[in-house]
Amino acid sequence: QSVLTQPPSASGTPGQRVTISCSGSDSTIGSNTVNWYRQLPGTAPELLIYTNIQRPSGVPDRFSGSKSGTSASLAISGLQSEDEADYYCATWDDSLNDVVFGGGTKLTV
Amino acid sequence: QVHLGQSGAEVKKPGASVKVSCQASGYTFTGYYMHWVRQAPGQGLEWMGWINPNSGDTNYAQKFLGRVTLTRDTSISTAYMDLSWLTSDDTAVYFCARQTHALVFDFDYWGPGTLVSVSS
């Protein structure tokens, strides 16, 4: 059972916009910034979004993040077949003093 | 360019220990915290802890307290993750990951992962 809750799956067709939610608590998302990672099969995760809304250089602006209260969301617009991957949210947990990840969302395009 | 290279796959028996290495290049090793994250087969990501390569200070996830030890050798820009008392539940790919920004815990560079298999 993950501390952060994500839907196990999401889907969309090419060109569509899809959002993935991440629900936490006061001690996690409510108090700290959220990062998002994408993991293609058989590879290491890659950073997509940090501090809720920032994109590392090289990440297309099709990817955007948001946060409100104890929840965060990742939006992907102009969906492409290569976006098919697992997506994870992560943040710090003030109660556990741990980095915590969501359970991951498998995106099918 | 930043690169994290990891040691090769390991096969261990229950009760044994494993030590995985992560060699950094392309940046100042002591300038960024290094984290360890694992992923069991078909499962999600699980954080294990971090080490400050400059001071050697560490912070371990609650779940792994007493079983994991993170160390580093600054002379060869290498971080190590030592996990003891292995069980089959420890079968996973172990990643090292560099934290970019202080207090943000964002991991911008990851190693390729090291598969540790635990089986009798």
Chai-1 contact restraints between the chains, C-beta under 6 A:
chainA,res_idxA,chainB,res_idxB,connection_type,confidence,min_distance_angstrom,max_distance_angstrom,comment,restraint_id
A,T33,B,V104,contact,1.0,0.0,6.0,A-B,restraint_1
A,N35,B,D106,contact,1.0,0.0,6.0,A-B,restraint_2
A,A44,B,F95,contact,1.0,0.0,6.0,A-B,restraint_3
A,A44,B,W110,contact,1.0,0.0,6.0,A-B,restraint_4
A,A44,B,P112,contact,1.0,0.0,6.0,A-B,restraint_5
A,A44,B,G113,contact,1.0,0.0,6.0,A-B,restraint_6
A,P45,B,W110,contact,1.0,0.0,6.0,A-B,restraint_7
A,L47,B,D106,contact,1.0,0.0,6.0,A-B,restraint_8
A,L47,B,D108,contact,1.0,0.0,6.0,A-B,restraint_9
A,Y50,B,V104,contact,1.0,0.0,6.0,A-B,restraint_10
A,Y50,B,D106,contact,1.0,0.0,6.0,A-B,restraint_11
A,T51,B,V104,contact,1.0,0.0,6.0,A-B,restraint_12
A,Y88,B,L45,contact,1.0,0.0,6.0,A-B,restraint_13
A,W92,B,F105,contact,1.0,0.0,6.0,A-B,restraint_14
A,L96,B,Q62,contact,1.0,0.0,6.0,A-B,restraint_15
A,D98,B,A61,contact,1.0,0.0,6.0,A-B,restraint_16
A,D98,B,Q62,contact,1.0,0.0,6.0,A-B,restraint_17
A,V99,B,W47,contact,1.0,0.0,6.0,A-B,restraint_18
A,V99,B,F105,contact,1.0,0.0,6.0,A-B,restraint_19
A,F101,B,G44,contact,1.0,0.0,6.0,A-B,restraint_20
A,F101,B,L45,contact,1.0,0.0,6.0,A-B,restraint_21
A,G103,B,G44,contact,1.0,0.0,6.0,A-B,restraint_22
A,G104,B,G44,contact,1.0,0.0,6.0,A-B,restraint_23
